[in-house]
Each structure stands twice: as C-alpha cells, then as structure tokens.
Amino acid sequence: MKILIIISSIIGLILTILPSILLFNGTITADIQKNLMIAGMVFWFISAPFLMKKKNTAE
C-alpha cells in the first residue's frame, strides 16, 4: 500500500512540473497544461498527507 502512495505522489509531482516545461517548449496548449496541473495537484494533495504521517513512538 505504501508503494502505491509513493508512486501516486511522484506522479502528482511530475504532473505539476512537466506541463509547464512542455508549454514553454510549445509542445502542448495552455488548456492541456491547466488540466494536467490540476490532475497533478489532486494526486499530490491526496497522497502527501499519508507520506507525512509520523508514527507515535511515545507509547
């Protein structure tokens, strides 16, 4: 399960950075870039909290 969360976080980060580079190069349009970045944001915000959880070692 943890590996799936890590993979979705990486996908989210890639979808946040890569579309801007592709738009700069003229490979994709601004509409496609916006959609890809929204998808990346959703992936990241869903998966990141699970990676940032700390185990309670005080018990």
Order of alpha helices (4+ residues) and beta strands (2+ residues): alpha-alpha
